[in-house]
Amino acid sequence: MSRRCELTGKGPMSGMNVSHANNKTKRRFLPNLQDVTLISDSLGRSFKFRVSSHALRTVDHRGGLDAFLARAKDEDLSPAALKVKKEVAKAASA
């Protein structure tokens, strides 16, 4: 399972552990990923995603999954999220 947010594309970053003696060793900063179920208002059903806690706050701030997907860039979304975005857009236009 990849450590990448399905809605924002946020993934692992690299950096250094720095000791008190200023010794540096490589390390990875992993995103805080959560398995969540988000409900689409226009489709009337729920979808399971693996998203970062930051993305979850952004979805809530923008007013739900449909509003978030409408403003999201296609290259940031996972294939599953992109499929949901197209379904939501189709339901909104009809």
N, C-alpha and C positions, 0 to 999 in steps of 0.2 A: 504494500500500500504506500503510495507516494505521500510525502509530507508537504502537500501543496493545497492551499485553500481553493475550493472549487468555484468560488464567486469572485475573489479578488486576484487570484494567482500568486498570492504571497507564499514564499517558500523559505527554505533554510538560508541563513546568512553565515558567513564565516568571520572569524575574528581571533582574538588572542586572549588567553588567560594571562594575567600579569600578576606575579607574586610580589610579596613585600620586598624581596630582593631584586625586583625588576626582571625576573626570568620570564620569558615569553614562550608559551606553547600554543599551538593551534587549537581551536575549538569551533563548535558549530552552535549557532543560535537557532533553535527550532521554533516555528510558529505554534501558538497555542490553539491547536485544532480540536474541534468538538464535533461529534456526530449529532446533528439536529434534524428535526422534521419541520419544514416550513410550509405554510398553507398559502396557496394561490387563491386570491379572491375571485378573479375572473374565471378560472377553471373549476373552482370549487373542490379541489382535491389537494392532497399533501404530497410533498416530495422530500426525500432524504438526501442530505448533503453533508459533506465533511468540510466545515468552514472554520475560519479563525474567529476568535472572540471579537476581534476588531471588526470583521465583516458582519457579524451578528448585530453589533451595535449600529453599524451603518444601515443595515436592512431596516432596523427598528426606527432609525432617525428619518429615513426617506419615506416611511409610511407603508412598509410591507414588501413582500417578495416581488410583486408585479412592478411597483414603482422603482425598486432597485434594479431589476433586470432591464427596464426601459432605458435607464441611464448608463448601464454598464457597457464597457467596451467588449467587443466580441473576442478579441485576442486574450483577454484576461480570464474569460469563462472556460470551464471544462466542457467537454463535448456533451455531457448530460445536462449541464446548466444552459448551454446554448440551445439544446433541443427544447427545453422548457421555455426559454425566451421566445423562440419562434412560435410555440403554441400559444403563449400569452399574447403576442402581437397579433396573431391570427384571430384569437377570440375577441380582442379589443377592436379590431377593424370590422368585425361582423356585427 
